[in-house]
């Protein structure tokens, strides 16, 4: 039996982010929180639905939960680079 998904405290914020998403990336990140928390899907199932890897889904969930799912902070994200 798998453990219950975290993120219930930011579920409403993630829903708002999904509704107000301006890019596909923002929508995918919001769904990475909403689908496991609300519908009990596994990370593997969510990865298949959003078209990303399991590690991407996990990182996105952690990032949104840590930032309390504020749309401004999600838009400012970056991977760094040279």
Buried (B, 14 or more C-beta within 10 A) or exposed (E): EEEEBEBEEBBEBBBBBBEEBEEEBBBBBBBBBBBBBBEEBBBEBBBEBBEBEBEBBBBBBBBBBEBEBBBEEBEEEEEEEE
